[in-house]
Amino acid sequence: MSKPLTFSIVVVTFILGMGTGFILSPEYAVRMSDKKSAMVELGRADKFIDLRYIDGVIAHHLNAIYMAKQAETNSQRKEIKELAKEIIAVDTKSIEELYGWKKSLFNNTKQITQYEKINLGIYDEKFDLRFLNALIAHHEEAIKTAKEIRTKSQRNEILNLADTIIKNLSSGVTTLSGWRTNWYKI
């Protein structure tokens, strides 16, 4: 067998193996996506740090809305459906405000179209648990990034936004963790 043919077979086998892993096991997909788990790579504190953070928060909100729409459709719990509606309303409004900041502070009108889209699957007895786990991790990620921007930004709007995110999402993690404990004994 020639070296190019052997190399090609190895590459195709690798790609098929990864694809099969993603299709057959949602946990595999989660483990692979954990390698890029940061909300946004803020990098060094340069003149674009605040813009990167705003873009990251917009992408974060878009993902939350994506998950909330699934929960609104698939959950059978009143608490989850109400939370989903609230996330959709609040995060949609926040996105509009953040786009306004991008325009006024940076003269940047670029729309965020790529963001992580967590698929929670169809309704079954574990749907709400998947939603809670995903949202808790989602909140914790945003809190971590908000704490990081607090050390890198000097813009009051960004610092106030980070403080609000830390406060609100920390409270949210407490509530979501309480639901998870009450409903699933976890």
PyMOL CGO cylinders between C-alpha atoms (Angstrom):
from pymol import cmd
from pymol.cgo import CYLINDER

trace = [
    CYLINDER, 0.00, 0.00, 0.00, 1.37, 3.43, -0.90, 0.3, 1, 1, 1, 1, 1, 1,
    CYLINDER, 1.37, 3.43, -0.90, 2.05, 6.09, 1.74, 0.3, 1, 1, 1, 1, 1, 1,
    CYLINDER, 2.05, 6.09, 1.74, -0.48, 8.59, 0.29, 0.3, 1, 1, 1, 1, 1, 1,
    CYLINDER, -0.48, 8.59, 0.29, -3.19, 5.91, 0.26, 0.3, 1, 1, 1, 1, 1, 1,
    CYLINDER, -3.19, 5.91, 0.26, -2.36, 4.86, 3.83, 0.3, 1, 1, 1, 1, 1, 1,
    CYLINDER, -2.36, 4.86, 3.83, -2.41, 8.49, 4.98, 0.3, 1, 1, 1, 1, 1, 1,
    CYLINDER, -2.41, 8.49, 4.98, -5.77, 9.08, 3.25, 0.3, 1, 1, 1, 1, 1, 1,
    CYLINDER, -5.77, 9.08, 3.25, -7.29, 6.01, 4.91, 0.3, 1, 1, 1, 1, 1, 1,
    CYLINDER, -7.29, 6.01, 4.91, -6.09, 7.16, 8.34, 0.3, 1, 1, 1, 1, 1, 1,
    CYLINDER, -6.09, 7.16, 8.34, -7.54, 10.66, 7.83, 0.3, 1, 1, 1, 1, 1, 1,
    CYLINDER, -7.54, 10.66, 7.83, -10.89, 9.35, 6.59, 0.3, 1, 1, 1, 1, 1, 1,
    CYLINDER, -10.89, 9.35, 6.59, -11.08, 6.86, 9.48, 0.3, 1, 1, 1, 1, 1, 1,
    CYLINDER, -11.08, 6.86, 9.48, -10.36, 9.66, 11.98, 0.3, 1, 1, 1, 1, 1, 1,
    CYLINDER, -10.36, 9.66, 11.98, -13.06, 11.91, 10.51, 0.3, 1, 1, 1, 1, 1, 1,
    CYLINDER, -13.06, 11.91, 10.51, -15.62, 9.09, 10.42, 0.3, 1, 1, 1, 1, 1, 1,
    CYLINDER, -15.62, 9.09, 10.42, -14.77, 8.16, 14.02, 0.3, 1, 1, 1, 1, 1, 1,
    CYLINDER, -14.77, 8.16, 14.02, -15.31, 11.71, 15.24, 0.3, 1, 1, 1, 1, 1, 1,
    CYLINDER, -15.31, 11.71, 15.24, -18.56, 12.00, 13.29, 0.3, 1, 1, 1, 1, 1, 1,
    CYLINDER, -18.56, 12.00, 13.29, -19.83, 8.73, 14.70, 0.3, 1, 1, 1, 1, 1, 1,
    CYLINDER, -19.83, 8.73, 14.70, -18.92, 9.87, 18.21, 0.3, 1, 1, 1, 1, 1, 1,
    CYLINDER, -18.92, 9.87, 18.21, -20.93, 13.07, 17.80, 0.3, 1, 1, 1, 1, 1, 1,
    CYLINDER, -20.93, 13.07, 17.80, -23.93, 11.24, 16.36, 0.3, 1, 1, 1, 1, 1, 1,
    CYLINDER, -23.93, 11.24, 16.36, -24.08, 8.34, 18.80, 0.3, 1, 1, 1, 1, 1, 1,
    CYLINDER, -24.08, 8.34, 18.80, -23.12, 10.11, 22.00, 0.3, 1, 1, 1, 1, 1, 1,
    CYLINDER, -23.12, 10.11, 22.00, -24.19, 13.60, 23.01, 0.3, 1, 1, 1, 1, 1, 1,
    CYLINDER, -24.19, 13.60, 23.01, -21.71, 13.32, 25.89, 0.3, 1, 1, 1, 1, 1, 1,
    CYLINDER, -21.71, 13.32, 25.89, -18.89, 12.98, 23.34, 0.3, 1, 1, 1, 1, 1, 1,
    CYLINDER, -18.89, 12.98, 23.34, -19.98, 16.22, 21.70, 0.3, 1, 1, 1, 1, 1, 1,
    CYLINDER, -19.98, 16.22, 21.70, -20.05, 17.95, 25.09, 0.3, 1, 1, 1, 1, 1, 1,
    CYLINDER, -20.05, 17.95, 25.09, -16.54, 16.72, 25.96, 0.3, 1, 1, 1, 1, 1, 1,
    CYLINDER, -16.54, 16.72, 25.96, -15.23, 17.92, 22.61, 0.3, 1, 1, 1, 1, 1, 1,
    CYLINDER, -15.23, 17.92, 22.61, -16.90, 21.32, 22.98, 0.3, 1, 1, 1, 1, 1, 1,
    CYLINDER, -16.90, 21.32, 22.98, -15.46, 21.70, 26.50, 0.3, 1, 1, 1, 1, 1, 1,
    CYLINDER, -15.46, 21.70, 26.50, -12.13, 22.40, 24.83, 0.3, 1, 1, 1, 1, 1, 1,
    CYLINDER, -12.13, 22.40, 24.83, -13.57, 25.74, 23.74, 0.3, 1, 1, 1, 1, 1, 1,
    CYLINDER, -13.57, 25.74, 23.74, -15.63, 26.40, 26.83, 0.3, 1, 1, 1, 1, 1, 1,
    CYLINDER, -15.63, 26.40, 26.83, -14.74, 30.03, 27.44, 0.3, 1, 1, 1, 1, 1, 1,
    CYLINDER, -14.74, 30.03, 27.44, -17.54, 32.47, 26.62, 0.3, 1, 1, 1, 1, 1, 1,
    CYLINDER, -17.54, 32.47, 26.62, -15.05, 34.56, 24.71, 0.3, 1, 1, 1, 1, 1, 1,
    CYLINDER, -15.05, 34.56, 24.71, -11.31, 34.64, 24.60, 0.3, 1, 1, 1, 1, 1, 1,
    CYLINDER, -11.31, 34.64, 24.60, -10.72, 38.12, 25.98, 0.3, 1, 1, 1, 1, 1, 1,
    CYLINDER, -10.72, 38.12, 25.98, -6.98, 38.06, 25.49, 0.3, 1, 1, 1, 1, 1, 1,
    CYLINDER, -6.98, 38.06, 25.49, -4.85, 40.95, 26.58, 0.3, 1, 1, 1, 1, 1, 1,
    CYLINDER, -4.85, 40.95, 26.58, -6.20, 44.29, 27.72, 0.3, 1, 1, 1, 1, 1, 1,
    CYLINDER, -6.20, 44.29, 27.72, -5.83, 46.20, 24.48, 0.3, 1, 1, 1, 1, 1, 1,
    CYLINDER, -5.83, 46.20, 24.48, -8.05, 48.82, 22.83, 0.3, 1, 1, 1, 1, 1, 1,
    CYLINDER, -8.05, 48.82, 22.83, -10.40, 46.08, 21.57, 0.3, 1, 1, 1, 1, 1, 1,
    CYLINDER, -10.40, 46.08, 21.57, -10.94, 44.29, 24.89, 0.3, 1, 1, 1, 1, 1, 1,
    CYLINDER, -10.94, 44.29, 24.89, -14.32, 45.92, 25.53, 0.3, 1, 1, 1, 1, 1, 1,
    CYLINDER, -14.32, 45.92, 25.53, -15.56, 45.22, 22.01, 0.3, 1, 1, 1, 1, 1, 1,
    CYLINDER, -15.56, 45.22, 22.01, -14.53, 41.56, 22.31, 0.3, 1, 1, 1, 1, 1, 1,
    CYLINDER, -14.53, 41.56, 22.31, -16.37, 41.37, 25.61, 0.3, 1, 1, 1, 1, 1, 1,
    CYLINDER, -16.37, 41.37, 25.61, -19.54, 42.93, 24.18, 0.3, 1, 1, 1, 1, 1, 1,
    CYLINDER, -19.54, 42.93, 24.18, -19.44, 40.52, 21.23, 0.3, 1, 1, 1, 1, 1, 1,
    CYLINDER, -19.44, 40.52, 21.23, -18.97, 37.64, 23.67, 0.3, 1, 1, 1, 1, 1, 1,
    CYLINDER, -18.97, 37.64, 23.67, -21.91, 38.73, 25.81, 0.3, 1, 1, 1, 1, 1, 1,
    CYLINDER, -21.91, 38.73, 25.81, -24.11, 39.02, 22.70, 0.3, 1, 1, 1, 1, 1, 1,
    CYLINDER, -24.11, 39.02, 22.70, -23.10, 35.51, 21.62, 0.3, 1, 1, 1, 1, 1, 1,
    CYLINDER, -23.10, 35.51, 21.62, -23.73, 34.31, 25.17, 0.3, 1, 1, 1, 1, 1, 1,
    CYLINDER, -23.73, 34.31, 25.17, -27.25, 35.79, 25.14, 0.3, 1, 1, 1, 1, 1, 1,
    CYLINDER, -27.25, 35.79, 25.14, -27.97, 34.27, 21.72, 0.3, 1, 1, 1, 1, 1, 1,
    CYLINDER, -27.97, 34.27, 21.72, -27.05, 30.83, 23.09, 0.3, 1, 1, 1, 1, 1, 1,
    CYLINDER, -27.05, 30.83, 23.09, -29.25, 31.38, 26.15, 0.3, 1, 1, 1, 1, 1, 1,
    CYLINDER, -29.25, 31.38, 26.15, -32.17, 32.31, 23.88, 0.3, 1, 1, 1, 1, 1, 1,
    CYLINDER, -32.17, 32.31, 23.88, -31.50, 29.21, 21.76, 0.3, 1, 1, 1, 1, 1, 1,
    CYLINDER, -31.50, 29.21, 21.76, -31.66, 26.98, 24.84, 0.3, 1, 1, 1, 1, 1, 1,
    CYLINDER, -31.66, 26.98, 24.84, -34.67, 28.85, 26.27, 0.3, 1, 1, 1, 1, 1, 1,
    CYLINDER, -34.67, 28.85, 26.27, -36.68, 28.35, 23.08, 0.3, 1, 1, 1, 1, 1, 1,
    CYLINDER, -36.68, 28.35, 23.08, -36.07, 24.61, 23.37, 0.3, 1, 1, 1, 1, 1, 1,
    CYLINDER, -36.07, 24.61, 23.37, -37.16, 24.68, 27.01, 0.3, 1, 1, 1, 1, 1, 1,
    CYLINDER, -37.16, 24.68, 27.01, -40.24, 26.75, 26.23, 0.3, 1, 1, 1, 1, 1, 1,
    CYLINDER, -40.24, 26.75, 26.23, -41.29, 24.15, 23.66, 0.3, 1, 1, 1, 1, 1, 1,
    CYLINDER, -41.29, 24.15, 23.66, -40.15, 20.93, 25.33, 0.3, 1, 1, 1, 1, 1, 1,
    CYLINDER, -40.15, 20.93, 25.33, -40.41, 21.35, 29.08, 0.3, 1, 1, 1, 1, 1, 1,
    CYLINDER, -40.41, 21.35, 29.08, -43.55, 20.44, 30.95, 0.3, 1, 1, 1, 1, 1, 1,
    CYLINDER, -43.55, 20.44, 30.95, -42.62, 22.30, 34.13, 0.3, 1, 1, 1, 1, 1, 1,
    CYLINDER, -42.62, 22.30, 34.13, -44.24, 25.65, 34.77, 0.3, 1, 1, 1, 1, 1, 1,
    CYLINDER, -44.24, 25.65, 34.77, -41.05, 27.03, 36.38, 0.3, 1, 1, 1, 1, 1, 1,
    CYLINDER, -41.05, 27.03, 36.38, -38.89, 26.14, 33.36, 0.3, 1, 1, 1, 1, 1, 1,
    CYLINDER, -38.89, 26.14, 33.36, -41.41, 27.54, 30.85, 0.3, 1, 1, 1, 1, 1, 1,
    CYLINDER, -41.41, 27.54, 30.85, -41.63, 30.82, 32.80, 0.3, 1, 1, 1, 1, 1, 1,
    CYLINDER, -41.63, 30.82, 32.80, -37.85, 31.06, 33.08, 0.3, 1, 1, 1, 1, 1, 1,
    CYLINDER, -37.85, 31.06, 33.08, -37.51, 30.38, 29.34, 0.3, 1, 1, 1, 1, 1, 1,
    CYLINDER, -37.51, 30.38, 29.34, -39.92, 33.21, 28.49, 0.3, 1, 1, 1, 1, 1, 1,
    CYLINDER, -39.92, 33.21, 28.49, -38.03, 35.55, 30.82, 0.3, 1, 1, 1, 1, 1, 1,
    CYLINDER, -38.03, 35.55, 30.82, -34.65, 34.63, 29.28, 0.3, 1, 1, 1, 1, 1, 1,
    CYLINDER, -34.65, 34.63, 29.28, -35.98, 35.23, 25.77, 0.3, 1, 1, 1, 1, 1, 1,
    CYLINDER, -35.98, 35.23, 25.77, -37.44, 38.63, 26.68, 0.3, 1, 1, 1, 1, 1, 1,
    CYLINDER, -37.44, 38.63, 26.68, -34.57, 39.92, 28.83, 0.3, 1, 1, 1, 1, 1, 1,
    CYLINDER, -34.57, 39.92, 28.83, -31.73, 38.65, 26.65, 0.3, 1, 1, 1, 1, 1, 1,
    CYLINDER, -31.73, 38.65, 26.65, -33.38, 39.95, 23.45, 0.3, 1, 1, 1, 1, 1, 1,
    CYLINDER, -33.38, 39.95, 23.45, -33.59, 43.40, 25.02, 0.3, 1, 1, 1, 1, 1, 1,
    CYLINDER, -33.59, 43.40, 25.02, -30.00, 43.16, 26.28, 0.3, 1, 1, 1, 1, 1, 1,
    CYLINDER, -30.00, 43.16, 26.28, -28.75, 42.21, 22.82, 0.3, 1, 1, 1, 1, 1, 1,
    CYLINDER, -28.75, 42.21, 22.82, -30.40, 45.31, 21.35, 0.3, 1, 1, 1, 1, 1, 1,
    CYLINDER, -30.40, 45.31, 21.35, -28.76, 47.47, 24.02, 0.3, 1, 1, 1, 1, 1, 1,
    CYLINDER, -28.76, 47.47, 24.02, -25.34, 45.89, 23.44, 0.3, 1, 1, 1, 1, 1, 1,
    CYLINDER, -25.34, 45.89, 23.44, -25.59, 46.47, 19.69, 0.3, 1, 1, 1, 1, 1, 1,
    CYLINDER, -25.59, 46.47, 19.69, -26.31, 50.11, 20.54, 0.3, 1, 1, 1, 1, 1, 1,
    CYLINDER, -26.31, 50.11, 20.54, -23.14, 50.21, 22.65, 0.3, 1, 1, 1, 1, 1, 1,
    CYLINDER, -23.14, 50.21, 22.65, -21.12, 48.68, 19.82, 0.3, 1, 1, 1, 1, 1, 1,
    CYLINDER, -21.12, 48.68, 19.82, -22.33, 51.38, 17.46, 0.3, 1, 1, 1, 1, 1, 1,
    CYLINDER, -22.33, 51.38, 17.46, -21.96, 54.32, 19.83, 0.3, 1, 1, 1, 1, 1, 1,
    CYLINDER, -21.96, 54.32, 19.83, -18.69, 53.30, 21.51, 0.3, 1, 1, 1, 1, 1, 1,
    CYLINDER, -18.69, 53.30, 21.51, -16.88, 51.63, 18.61, 0.3, 1, 1, 1, 1, 1, 1,
    CYLINDER, -16.88, 51.63, 18.61, -18.78, 52.62, 15.45, 0.3, 1, 1, 1, 1, 1, 1,
    CYLINDER, -18.78, 52.62, 15.45, -19.16, 48.87, 14.89, 0.3, 1, 1, 1, 1, 1, 1,
    CYLINDER, -19.16, 48.87, 14.89, -22.36, 47.46, 13.41, 0.3, 1, 1, 1, 1, 1, 1,
    CYLINDER, -22.36, 47.46, 13.41, -21.16, 43.90, 12.81, 0.3, 1, 1, 1, 1, 1, 1,
    CYLINDER, -21.16, 43.90, 12.81, -23.85, 41.38, 13.75, 0.3, 1, 1, 1, 1, 1, 1,
    CYLINDER, -23.85, 41.38, 13.75, -22.95, 38.29, 15.73, 0.3, 1, 1, 1, 1, 1, 1,
    CYLINDER, -22.95, 38.29, 15.73, -24.05, 35.27, 13.73, 0.3, 1, 1, 1, 1, 1, 1,
    CYLINDER, -24.05, 35.27, 13.73, -21.84, 32.53, 15.11, 0.3, 1, 1, 1, 1, 1, 1,
    CYLINDER, -21.84, 32.53, 15.11, -22.36, 31.32, 18.63, 0.3, 1, 1, 1, 1, 1, 1,
    CYLINDER, -22.36, 31.32, 18.63, -22.50, 28.03, 20.48, 0.3, 1, 1, 1, 1, 1, 1,
    CYLINDER, -22.50, 28.03, 20.48, -25.86, 26.31, 19.99, 0.3, 1, 1, 1, 1, 1, 1,
    CYLINDER, -25.86, 26.31, 19.99, -26.47, 23.74, 22.67, 0.3, 1, 1, 1, 1, 1, 1,
    CYLINDER, -26.47, 23.74, 22.67, -29.03, 21.20, 21.53, 0.3, 1, 1, 1, 1, 1, 1,
    CYLINDER, -29.03, 21.20, 21.53, -30.90, 19.85, 24.54, 0.3, 1, 1, 1, 1, 1, 1,
    CYLINDER, -30.90, 19.85, 24.54, -32.75, 17.13, 22.60, 0.3, 1, 1, 1, 1, 1, 1,
    CYLINDER, -32.75, 17.13, 22.60, -36.39, 16.21, 22.64, 0.3, 1, 1, 1, 1, 1, 1,
    CYLINDER, -36.39, 16.21, 22.64, -38.54, 16.00, 25.74, 0.3, 1, 1, 1, 1, 1, 1,
    CYLINDER, -38.54, 16.00, 25.74, -37.98, 13.03, 27.98, 0.3, 1, 1, 1, 1, 1, 1,
    CYLINDER, -37.98, 13.03, 27.98, -37.76, 12.58, 31.75, 0.3, 1, 1, 1, 1, 1, 1,
    CYLINDER, -37.76, 12.58, 31.75, -34.27, 14.15, 31.78, 0.3, 1, 1, 1, 1, 1, 1,
    CYLINDER, -34.27, 14.15, 31.78, -34.95, 17.18, 29.53, 0.3, 1, 1, 1, 1, 1, 1,
    CYLINDER, -34.95, 17.18, 29.53, -35.25, 19.65, 32.41, 0.3, 1, 1, 1, 1, 1, 1,
    CYLINDER, -35.25, 19.65, 32.41, -32.10, 18.23, 34.02, 0.3, 1, 1, 1, 1, 1, 1,
    CYLINDER, -32.10, 18.23, 34.02, -30.20, 18.77, 30.75, 0.3, 1, 1, 1, 1, 1, 1,
    CYLINDER, -30.20, 18.77, 30.75, -31.55, 22.32, 30.58, 0.3, 1, 1, 1, 1, 1, 1,
    CYLINDER, -31.55, 22.32, 30.58, -30.61, 23.05, 34.20, 0.3, 1, 1, 1, 1, 1, 1,
    CYLINDER, -30.61, 23.05, 34.20, -27.12, 21.58, 33.79, 0.3, 1, 1, 1, 1, 1, 1,
    CYLINDER, -27.12, 21.58, 33.79, -26.52, 23.51, 30.57, 0.3, 1, 1, 1, 1, 1, 1,
    CYLINDER, -26.52, 23.51, 30.57, -27.83, 26.78, 32.01, 0.3, 1, 1, 1, 1, 1, 1,
    CYLINDER, -27.83, 26.78, 32.01, -25.82, 26.46, 35.23, 0.3, 1, 1, 1, 1, 1, 1,
    CYLINDER, -25.82, 26.46, 35.23, -22.64, 25.86, 33.22, 0.3, 1, 1, 1, 1, 1, 1,
    CYLINDER, -22.64, 25.86, 33.22, -23.63, 28.72, 30.90, 0.3, 1, 1, 1, 1, 1, 1,
    CYLINDER, -23.63, 28.72, 30.90, -24.05, 31.09, 33.86, 0.3, 1, 1, 1, 1, 1, 1,
    CYLINDER, -24.05, 31.09, 33.86, -20.81, 29.99, 35.52, 0.3, 1, 1, 1, 1, 1, 1,
    CYLINDER, -20.81, 29.99, 35.52, -18.93, 30.61, 32.29, 0.3, 1, 1, 1, 1, 1, 1,
    CYLINDER, -18.93, 30.61, 32.29, -20.35, 34.14, 32.02, 0.3, 1, 1, 1, 1, 1, 1,
    CYLINDER, -20.35, 34.14, 32.02, -19.50, 34.87, 35.66, 0.3, 1, 1, 1, 1, 1, 1,
    CYLINDER, -19.50, 34.87, 35.66, -15.91, 33.77, 35.10, 0.3, 1, 1, 1, 1, 1, 1,
    CYLINDER, -15.91, 33.77, 35.10, -15.57, 35.97, 32.01, 0.3, 1, 1, 1, 1, 1, 1,
    CYLINDER, -15.57, 35.97, 32.01, -17.22, 38.92, 33.79, 0.3, 1, 1, 1, 1, 1, 1,
    CYLINDER, -17.22, 38.92, 33.79, -14.68, 38.61, 36.60, 0.3, 1, 1, 1, 1, 1, 1,
    CYLINDER, -14.68, 38.61, 36.60, -11.90, 38.58, 34.02, 0.3, 1, 1, 1, 1, 1, 1,
    CYLINDER, -11.90, 38.58, 34.02, -13.14, 41.73, 32.25, 0.3, 1, 1, 1, 1, 1, 1,
    CYLINDER, -13.14, 41.73, 32.25, -13.27, 43.47, 35.65, 0.3, 1, 1, 1, 1, 1, 1,
    CYLINDER, -13.27, 43.47, 35.65, -9.46, 43.16, 35.70, 0.3, 1, 1, 1, 1, 1, 1,
    CYLINDER, -9.46, 43.16, 35.70, -8.94, 44.31, 32.11, 0.3, 1, 1, 1, 1, 1, 1,
    CYLINDER, -8.94, 44.31, 32.11, -11.44, 47.04, 31.29, 0.3, 1, 1, 1, 1, 1, 1,
    CYLINDER, -11.44, 47.04, 31.29, -11.47, 50.64, 32.41, 0.3, 1, 1, 1, 1, 1, 1,
    CYLINDER, -11.47, 50.64, 32.41, -14.77, 51.59, 30.79, 0.3, 1, 1, 1, 1, 1, 1,
    CYLINDER, -14.77, 51.59, 30.79, -17.56, 52.22, 33.33, 0.3, 1, 1, 1, 1, 1, 1,
    CYLINDER, -17.56, 52.22, 33.33, -20.29, 50.75, 31.11, 0.3, 1, 1, 1, 1, 1, 1,
    CYLINDER, -20.29, 50.75, 31.11, -18.38, 47.48, 30.81, 0.3, 1, 1, 1, 1, 1, 1,
    CYLINDER, -18.38, 47.48, 30.81, -17.50, 47.33, 34.51, 0.3, 1, 1, 1, 1, 1, 1,
    CYLINDER, -17.50, 47.33, 34.51, -21.13, 47.95, 35.47, 0.3, 1, 1, 1, 1, 1, 1,
    CYLINDER, -21.13, 47.95, 35.47, -22.29, 45.30, 32.99, 0.3, 1, 1, 1, 1, 1, 1,
    CYLINDER, -22.29, 45.30, 32.99, -19.82, 42.80, 34.47, 0.3, 1, 1, 1, 1, 1, 1,
    CYLINDER, -19.82, 42.80, 34.47, -21.02, 43.59, 38.00, 0.3, 1, 1, 1, 1, 1, 1,
    CYLINDER, -21.02, 43.59, 38.00, -24.65, 43.08, 36.94, 0.3, 1, 1, 1, 1, 1, 1,
    CYLINDER, -24.65, 43.08, 36.94, -23.81, 39.79, 35.24, 0.3, 1, 1, 1, 1, 1, 1,
    CYLINDER, -23.81, 39.79, 35.24, -21.93, 38.52, 38.29, 0.3, 1, 1, 1, 1, 1, 1,
    CYLINDER, -21.93, 38.52, 38.29, -24.74, 39.48, 40.66, 0.3, 1, 1, 1, 1, 1, 1,
    CYLINDER, -24.74, 39.48, 40.66, -27.69, 38.26, 38.57, 0.3, 1, 1, 1, 1, 1, 1,
    CYLINDER, -27.69, 38.26, 38.57, -26.17, 35.05, 37.28, 0.3, 1, 1, 1, 1, 1, 1,
    CYLINDER, -26.17, 35.05, 37.28, -24.77, 34.09, 40.70, 0.3, 1, 1, 1, 1, 1, 1,
    CYLINDER, -24.77, 34.09, 40.70, -28.32, 34.36, 42.04, 0.3, 1, 1, 1, 1, 1, 1,
    CYLINDER, -28.32, 34.36, 42.04, -29.55, 32.39, 39.02, 0.3, 1, 1, 1, 1, 1, 1,
    CYLINDER, -29.55, 32.39, 39.02, -27.07, 29.57, 39.67, 0.3, 1, 1, 1, 1, 1, 1,
    CYLINDER, -27.07, 29.57, 39.67, -28.36, 29.33, 43.23, 0.3, 1, 1, 1, 1, 1, 1,
    CYLINDER, -28.36, 29.33, 43.23, -31.97, 29.08, 42.04, 0.3, 1, 1, 1, 1, 1, 1,
    CYLINDER, -31.97, 29.08, 42.04, -31.20, 26.59, 39.26, 0.3, 1, 1, 1, 1, 1, 1,
    CYLINDER, -31.20, 26.59, 39.26, -29.07, 24.45, 41.58, 0.3, 1, 1, 1, 1, 1, 1,
    CYLINDER, -29.07, 24.45, 41.58, -31.94, 24.44, 44.09, 0.3, 1, 1, 1, 1, 1, 1,
    CYLINDER, -31.94, 24.44, 44.09, -34.39, 23.25, 41.45, 0.3, 1, 1, 1, 1, 1, 1,
    CYLINDER, -34.39, 23.25, 41.45, -31.95, 20.56, 40.35, 0.3, 1, 1, 1, 1, 1, 1,
    CYLINDER, -31.95, 20.56, 40.35, -31.56, 19.36, 43.95, 0.3, 1, 1, 1, 1, 1, 1,
    CYLINDER, -31.56, 19.36, 43.95, -35.32, 19.41, 44.62, 0.3, 1, 1, 1, 1, 1, 1,
    CYLINDER, -35.32, 19.41, 44.62, -36.34, 17.73, 41.38, 0.3, 1, 1, 1, 1, 1, 1,
    CYLINDER, -36.34, 17.73, 41.38, -33.46, 15.34, 40.77, 0.3, 1, 1, 1, 1, 1, 1,
    CYLINDER, -33.46, 15.34, 40.77, -31.77, 14.99, 44.20, 0.3, 1, 1, 1, 1, 1, 1,
    CYLINDER, -31.77, 14.99, 44.20, -28.44, 16.09, 42.66, 0.3, 1, 1, 1, 1, 1, 1,
]
cmd.load_cgo(trace, "trace")
